Amino acid sequence: MKWFSRGDGEGFVVAFVNNLVQLLILAPLCSGVLGFSPELIYGRILPGVAISFLVGNIFYAWQAVQLAKREGRTDVTALPYGISTPGLFAHVFLVMLPAKQLALAQGMADPERFAWHAGLVACFIGGLIEFGCAFFAEKIRKHTPPAAMLATLAGVGLGFLGLSFLFQAFAAPVIGLVMLVLVFLVFFGRVKFRGGLPSTVVLLAVGTALAWATGLAPVGGPGAQPLAHFRLYFPVPVLGELWTALFGGHIVAYLSVVIPIGLLGVLASLQNIESAAAAGDNYPVRPSLVINGLGTIAAACFGSPFPSSIYIGHPAWKKLGARAGYSVLNGLGITLVCLTGAMAALTWLIPAEAGIAIILWIGVIIAAQAFEVTEKKYYPAVVVGLLPALAAWSMLIVKTSVGAGGATLDAALVSGAARAGAYLGGGFALEQGFLYSAMIWSAVVVCIIDRAWFRAAAWCGVGALLALSGLMHSYALTGRDTVIDLPLLAWASGTWTPGRALFPAGGAALGYALAALVFLLAKFITVPRAEDEVA
């Protein structure tokens, strides 16, 4: 098989535009939500993204050629690779934004750098998890119910990708509603535009035209200088910054996000490798996952806080006739955009509203997939697994609104809300470690449906240990945000002060322990009930 074929051109356009949409969302999130400077975005973060793109796309193209040689075929398609969409939003809203709020609350001199450091740590540790799990990913998958894995990711998709951008779409309804209809028409209606134009190109063109017609563009207003950052940015290792970040108190504070996102990234990549195998391209799992992890590690070492992933869509690229070349061109094209400062001009020209409907569609697809590949009897487990992520997203909206209104997020506000019937304390407790609790509760419901009482007790035992350690349901108010509260770590390091609760989530830990006891007794105190029998 040759490196380039006729279908690689169209495959490249589709892949490049899809990745470009992610970058069009990434850059405004970094500047608008996190307040990062252009120097940090264009000089450090995007060059780091470029390195991860090159590492992955070149390898997966080479891997496709090698598979074709071994099997004597000419129709092998490379695995699609790019930034992990759920990881992108998790690192922005669940790692870097809380870190910046903490830095502001504590009066740190450089909150931007503190938040960036938190993202670097999350990306680096996530890459190590992806790399390490390449050697036993199948065992993790074997012992975790599929409904629990998929529901955890679906909750992130439905809340942080779906509802967030649905709100933004209805805030600018002229462009938002039209783009929603077009995206749903193309992807749910399974149609294409006449003339053979790639759908994503048409969607971005229409969205951009509407944005300019309604005044949403140019981004930054008439005084913006889109070419001010147009120059060559060489990727520079940030090992010194990463070393400082690793010992800056970020690791333990964000383990409740980093570990489950890393595990879910591994499992999602594994599922996409299996999807490629079902389409006829049977890639070896271990090297594919190893490079996936190394790409994320490389991103962190060169300044990007965003993990990479083997993503969904291999069968679609195969149908387009794309082979290995589209992956090479995609890597080179995104690298060129990231290293030249061209993103500044692109974000000036194409506002986020032009592409948010595509991201919303990704969120809906992630949520729908949890139902599509799960047995019908486990649907309740999927729904239960969605709730913690939706709660976490709701709490993010509450905290953002409280901060924007100039109020202080303190115990008085939480207790006042409880008296009014809004139990923010419970929401904040559920928010911390919500990825863990989503997986645990979904797995518990699966075990209940299967009447696997001892496995359900084991999952509750895991919940008790996580709550007791403080990695789940334990929070502290900073005045601007909520952060995970880990007094056990303070006690071990000698910084714990008398009067501070050693187990702030002790009530939750006891609740999980008692729930485990219920399951251990269930075999002896319950009997099966007929489907039509009243409970």
URZIDA-V295324 format. One record per helix or strand. SS is the DSSP state (alpha for helix, beta for strand). FROM is the first residue (numbers start at 1). LEN is the number of residues. If there is no record, write none. Layout:
# URZIDA-V295324
ss=[SS,SS]
from=[FROM,FROM]
len=[LEN,LEN]
This chain:
# URZIDA-V295324
ss=[alpha,alpha,beta,alpha,alpha,alpha,alpha,alpha,alpha,alpha,alpha,alpha,beta,alpha,alpha,alpha,alpha,alpha,alpha,beta,alpha,alpha,alpha,alpha,beta,beta,beta,alpha,alpha]
from=[8,38,81,85,111,137,146,173,199,239,252,285,308,314,325,342,352,356,376,409,411,424,434,453,475,479,482,487,506]
len=[26,34,3,21,23,7,26,15,16,8,27,17,3,6,15,8,3,17,29,1,9,8,16,17,3,1,3,7,20]
